[in-house]
Amino acid sequence: MTHPGLIGAVLYAKDLGRLVQFYFTVIGVKPPTIEKGFVVLGLKPSQFVILSIPKRIAESIDIATPPELREDTPIKLAFAVEDIARARDRAAGLGGAINTAKREWEFEGAKVCDGHDPEGNVFQVRQIS
């Protein structure tokens, strides 16, 4: 039976392996599907797909260190995590970051905080009690 509503998200990556390792480690979701050019994290019905940007396009993209945040997009991915502090520590070791505890807030019964991955994509983590 199909359920209406959002069932997943897709993110394009310049460095597929690096972003898969980042989200796998920070969010704690194992990749059930690994194929040439894409990885699917999570289980149906809610899946996060990371696709490799075609080489000809990726060559024209420069990722600074630290990355320039892509805050000008109207979409922000949100992920459930068991512990924001642990996710923050893991993100820092992999070229991304999650904002400090001082910038956390409450939203619909969850503690939330924004961060970014190694390519500058902004995301949110939610620690649901």
N, C-alpha and C positions, 0 to 999 in steps of 0.2 A: 504494500500500500504506500502510495506517495503522500508525503506530508507537505503542505504548502509552506513556503518560507525559505529563508536562507539555509543552505545545506553545506556551504563551504566558501572558500576564498582562494584566489590565485595570486601569486606574487612572482614577478619576473626577476631573475637574478643574473648579474654579470658573472659572479663566481658561485655556481650552483653548489659545489661541495662545501664551500665556506658557509653559505647561508643554511644549508641543511644541517651541518654540524652545530651552528649557532642555535637554531630553533629546537633541534633535537635535545641539546644540552640544557638550554635555558628553560624551555617550556616542559620538557620531559615527555614529549610524545615520540614514540618509536615510529620509524617510517615503515609501514607495511608494504609499500610498493616503491621499488627503486628501478627506474628504467633509464635508458640513455636519453638525457635531455630533460627529465623531470623526476620529481619525488612526490609521493603523496604521504602526508603526515596525518595521523588520526584514523579513526574508523568511521564507516558509514553510520549515520547519515551526515555527520559533520566532519568534513575533510579540508585540509589545507594543502594546496598544491603549489610547489615551487618549480617554476619552469626556467630553463636556461634561455637567456636572451640569445638570439642568433649571433654568431661570431661577427658578422659584418657590422652589426649594430653595436655589439659589446665593445668592439675596438674603438668606437668613437666616444665611449663613456669613461670618464675619469672619476675614480673614487678617491677622495682625499683621505688623509689620516691625520686627525680623526675625520670621519665622514661628514660631509655637509648634510644637515638634516633636510629631508624632503617633507617639509611641513606645509607645502602649498597644494597638497592634494586634499580633496574633500572626504577621503576615506581613511579610517584608522582601524587596523586589525586589533582584536581583543582576544586574549588567551587566558584561560583559567590556569592558575598555578597553585601548588600546595603552600608555598611560602615565598612571599615577595623578596624577603631579605636574601634567601638562598638563590633565587633567580637573579637578583642584582649582582651578587658575587660571581655567578657563572657568566653573566653577560659581560662584565668588566674584563674577564680573562679571555674573551673571544672577540674583542674588537668592537663591541657594542656597549650600551649602558642602559641602566634603568635609573631614573631620577632618585634623588636621596629620599629618605623616609620623611623628611620635612615637607616633601611635595606630594605625599600620599593623601588620599581623601576617601570618603565613604560614598558608595553609590549602590542603592538597592540592596543593602545588607552585606556588601562586599567591600573590602579594602582594595583600592585601585591605585595604579601608578603608571605613568607613561615612560617609555624608553625608546631606544632606536637600535637597529641591527647594524652590522658592519658596513652596509651599503647606504646607511642613512634613512632607511624606511622607519617611520615612526609607528609604534605599536603600543598597546596597553596590556598590562597584566592585571588580573583580578584574583585576589585571594578570598575565596568563599569560605566562611567559617562553618 
